Amino acid sequence: MYYRARGKFIVAHQNAQIRGVENIDVDGRLWVGIAFVGFLNNRDHTYLHIRGRFKARGHVDIGKGSRMDIGPGALLEMSNCHVTGSARFVITHGLSMGSGCAISWGTEFLDEDFHSLDYEGRRPPGDPRIVIGDRVWIGSGAKILKGTRIAAGSVVAANSLVSGVFEEENVLIAGNPARVIRHGVCWEK
């Protein structure tokens, strides 16, 4: 199903549902549930629930089976990004993704704990927003948690649990908990 939603160039598959289309700003085009990878199925449902703001710049693809819940007051920003499919975004504060990012299947982005935990010596919480630099590749099954910052040109290995600030560019981040395991990494789409 191809359609223009209130003057915005949004193309959605027939099994895609977008709630809150009025909260989406598109400067370019946004494809929802169109991107196909062999293990995905045309019957996979893609669901976007945008209660905050979603700013899509350039060409942004949200692959089949992906789910987004952008909470009231939250901001999701993507520029020329590709999400393969079956990704989960639960954003209550903010997620900023630089230009040219590649997000593999089964990834999760979560910027809130939805509970509190207090203990002696606990550091006060920092900024919970997630910031991903330009041309970052996030491997399948990776989980990106609140307050994470990943510098440009970096690669996150599959199934990594990422929490923290990674300021050095062009590194390979891997593990649970994730840490830098290689420097001087360069990747191509």
N, C-alpha and C positions, 0 to 999 in steps of 0.2 A: 504494500500500500504506500503510495507516494502522495504526499500532500504538503501544502504550505500552511503552516499554523500561524495565523495572525501576523502575516508578513515575514515570518521567519522561515528559512529554508531548512526544514526538518523532514527527513525521509525515514519512515518507520515501517518495519515488517508488520504484516497482519497480526502476528502474535506478540506485538509490542504494545504496551500500555504506558501512556505518559500522563501522570497527574501533575498539575501545576505548570502546564505549558506556558502560562502567562509569566512564570518566574524564570524562564529560560531566555537568555540573550544570545543570539547567534550572529556572529560576524564571519560569515563563510557558510559552511554547511555542517549539519549534524545528522549522522546516520545512526539509527537505533535498531538493533536487532537484524541488521542487514549482513554484516561481515560473517563469512562462513568458513569454518574449519572442519575437516572431515569427521571428527567425532561429535560435533554438534548436530542437532536435528532441527529441521524446519518447524517442528512442533514446540521447540524450546521457547518458553515465554520470557520476554525481556520486560522489566518493570522499572520505571522511573517515577519516584514520588518526590517532587521538588517543592518543598515548603519554604525553603530559603531562596537562594539565588544560584543559578548555574550559568556561567559565562563560557561559551564555546567559541573559540577563535580559530579561523582557518578551517581545516578539515578535521573533524573529530568523529571517530567511529566508536560506538558502544556495541560490542558484539553480542550475539545471541545468548540468552540465558542469564545475562547480567542483571543485577539488582542494585538500585540506588535509593537511599533514603537520605535526603538532604534536609536537615531539621530547620525549623524557623530560626532566622537570624544567622544561619550558616551560609558560607560561600564556597562553591566548587568552581575552580577555574582550570580549564584545559585549553591547550593550544596545539593544533596539529598533532593530536595524540591518537593512538590506536589501542583499544582494549579488545583483546582477542575474543573473549566470551566467558560466561559463567563467573564473572568477577562480582565482588560484593563491596559496596561503598556505604558505610554508615557514618555520616558526617554530621556532627552537631555543632562544630565550631568553624572549621575551614580546612580545605585541601586546595593547594595551589600546585599545579603540574606544569612544568615548563614545556617549551616547544619540542616536538619530535620524540616524545616518550612512547615506549612500547610496553604495554601491560599484558602479560601472558594470562592464560586461562586459570581460573580458580584462585586468583589473588583476592586478598581482603584488605580494606582500608578502614580503620576504626580509630576515631579521635576522641573517644570517651570511654570511661570504665563503667558508667552507669551504676556505680556504687562507691562508697568511700572505705578506705582502709587506713587505720591510724595505728601507729606503733612508735616506740621510743626511737629517736634518732631519724625519723622520717624527714626527708627534705621537702620543703614546700613545693607544690606542683608549679611547673612552668607553663609556658604557652602551649596549649594542647593542639594547636593547628599543625597540620602536616604540610611540609614544603618539599617538593621534588624539583630538582633542577632540570635544565634542558637536556634532551637526549639521554634520559635514564631508561634502562631496560630492567624491568622487574619480572623475574622468572616465575614460572607456574607455582601456584600454591604458597607463595610468599605472603606473609602477614605484616602489614605496615601499621604500627600503633601510634597513639597520640604523641605529639611533640617531636616526631621524627623529622629530621632534615637530611636530605641526600643531595650532594653536590653534583654538578653537571657531568655528563659523560660516564657516569658510574653504572655498574651492573649489580643487581641483587640476585643472588643464586636462588634456584628453586627451593621451595619449602623453608626459606629463612624466616626467622622471627625478628623483625627489625624495630628497634626502639632506641632512640638516641640521636645524637647529632654527628653526622659524617661530613666534615667540612672539606676534606681533600677531594679534588676532582679526579675522574678516571681511575676509580678503584673498583675492585671486586669485593662485595660485601656478602658474607655467607655465615650460616650457622644459627644456633639457638642457644644463647642469644647471639645475634649477628655481630660480626666484627670484620674489619678490613683484613682480607687474606692475600690480596695482590694489589700492586701499584702499577700505574702506567697502562691501564687497560684501555683498549680501543675497540669499538664494535660498530658494525654496519647493519642497517635494516635491509 
